[in-house]
Structure formats: structure tokens, C-alpha cells
Amino acid sequence: MLHLPIFLDNNSTTRVDDKVLETMLPYFSEYYGNAASKSHSFGWEAAEAVKYAREQIAQLINAEPNEIIFTSGATESDNLALKGIVEKYASKGNHIITVESEHKAVLDTCAHIEKSGGEITYLKVDSEGFISLTELENAIRTNTILIATMYANNETGIIQPIKKMSAIAKKHGIIFFSDATQAVGKIPVNVMEDGIDLMAFSAHKIYGPKGVGALFIRRKNPRVNLTPQIDGGAHERGFRSGTLNVPAIVGFGKAAELCRLQMKEESKRLAELRDYLESELLQIPRTKINGSVQNRIPNTSNLSFKNSQGTQLISALSKNIAVSSGSACTSADLAPSHVLKAMGLEDELALSSIRFSLGRFTTQEEIDYTVSSITNILKKS
């Protein structure tokens, strides 16, 4: 049975899975100790819960548990990675290579670093959103200390050639960082096989709670070090001080476990639903897919409806269907998506684009309703 409203904005956030919530609840009222309290059972219970969650999260990305540092979310993880590297490796250089279509959490942090004297190269992308590996290698200088790129784009879902990029970084002895917020939990991410040295991700994108994220920091081959950005207590191996949010971390761990166990089946189902959505909507004249059709995460579709204002279409849908015109972090901005602009779309086409991001709780009935609603609105316009 169809229930309204419908949520198709899962790249902005996800509903907390019932199993995740059930796992979290005791840590608000029964096991409420501070994980840093070493002198009594309340603290021991909390510390043990954090340890187990760290193991669950590490298993999802094939890392060691002590390589997982908890933060308040991917934005903080991005800041810690970028600013922490710039400060720690200042004696080696001050040049970072990133990509024009990165999330604002990376781009704005890079802008801050530039104002502080750092040097940033912004790689262009092609019409599908991919970088040129040749341009990446040509951008490397003697003072390059970091290459930073998203694993999967939050607006189009396209997956960058991470292994090839990290291989170039390793060849030149440069640290490789990836914001993998949209990839972790949706597709297999293996930090060892992918050659990733630093990686940011977040719980609320994978059916966990908001306000908790992680930064993977490689401990060997190479051992990566960072200058902390939050001081006061030397928590999290000294990388990120502050009392740990135990209930959220417990939820993050459970969410990671569920994704690991359900990923193959869930990805197949979501890809089928997304492909069906696209096949139906592409029958509307002047509709096209933005980005790669083949190399993308399974839940995401970015479509442009030429000659129709995307903001007006979203407004018409908003009562019963939640979609977006881009990143949740820039949804209040009526300017064209910087991601689509970087891919070469003209303002008019970029403004007529909508991102559909499906999730664990999306049903066939919801997709049918969405197709029907959009078709009817565009017929009247």
C-alpha cells in the first residue's frame, strides 16, 4: 500500500533503520557511561560498545579497527583530512590537487586553505563527470602533498577511477584522500585494494544516525599522520578530542554491519528500480540522463527535463515527493549545480535537472507514483 509523502532524496540523508535504532536505544538510558572513563563499569561498557562498532565499520571497508577515527560527520572528516595534512606536511609542500565537481565540504575547505597560503589545482571533468588521468599526473608538482577526490559523486552518482588515481599518487609518493560518503555501504569499498590513505564517510547516508562520521587514516604503507583540528583530551588516538557520542557510534556500527550483509541484494534491487524510473521518464520528450549510465552507484539518477524549470517541478512535487536539484548542502542556493556546470551543462539545462536518490525503503509503488506525477505535471506545463 502506498504511503505519502515519498522520500527519494536518500543521498541527502536516510531514515534510520529500525534495527539500528533498536541497537542504539539502551545506550541512552542503561549503558550511558563515558567511553573515556576507565575506572568503573559504566565507562568499560561504553568503551566496549565503541570498540565493537569500530570493528564493524572497519570490516565494511577492509580497514583495521584502529584506523577508524570517529568525527561528527563527513564534513568534519573532510576538514580534518585536508587541514590536518596541510599542517602536518608543511615542510614538504603546500599543493593539493582536487576536482571541480567535489562536494562543497571539500571545495570550501580547499578555499580556506588557499586563503591561508596553500596552493590548489582544480581538475576539470568531462561531460560524464570523470577526470582525465593524464591531466591528474600532469598537475603533480614537487610540492604536491595530497590528491583529494570523491569516490562517488553525490549529485550524479558517477564513480571516479579511484584505483588508477591512487596508483598515480603512490607512484609519486603523494597521500591519496577520498570523500567516499556516497559510496560506502552502497558498493564494495576496500581501502587496501583501492590504495586509499585517508577516507571520509558518514553514518546518516547508510541508515544510521546523524551527527557521527568517520575518517579512515592508514597506519602503514604509508603511515599517515595529521595535525589535529580539535584539541582537548587526546581522544581518538589524539586525532580528534571530545567525548564520544556512544549511542550514535553504536548505531553507526550496526548500520555498517547491515550494509555489509545486505549490499549485494540491495544494490541489485535499487539498480533495477532506478533503471525502471529512468526508462519511464526518458519517454518524456527532451529528457536526458546527466552523467555516466554504466559507472555509477546503483541508487542515483540525475535527469534533466529540458524547457522545464527544475525548481518549479520540485515545488510542484514537494507535497508528496521529496527529490532535490543537487546537494542538500546547497539546496537553498538557486544557482545552477556546480557539478553539472563542471560537466559542461548550460545554466538552463542544469536548472532543469533533478536528482532522484533511492533507498532501502523505496518501493515499486512509490516509483510508479513518481513517474505518473512527473508526467502529469510536465504535460500541463
Salt bridges, closest charged atoms under 4 A:
ASP9 OD1 - ARG355 NH2 2.95
ASP17 OD2 - ARG360 NH1 2.91
ASP18 OD1 - ARG15 NH2 3.47
GLU76 OE2 - ARG240 NE 2.65
GLU100 OE2 - LYS124 NZ 3.25
GLU119 OE1 - ARG141 NH1 2.32
GLU137 OE2 - LYS171 NZ 2.82
GLU137 OE2 - HIS172 NE2 2.81
ASP197 OD1 - ARG218 NE 3.14
GLU236 OE1 - ARG54 NH1 2.82
GLU257 OE1 - LYS254 NZ 2.99
GLU266 OE1 - ARG360 NE 2.67
GLU272 OE2 - LYS268 NZ 2.81
ASP275 OD1 - ARG274 NH2 3.09
GLU278 OE2 - ARG296 NH1 2.70
ASP347 OD1 - LYS341 NZ 2.35
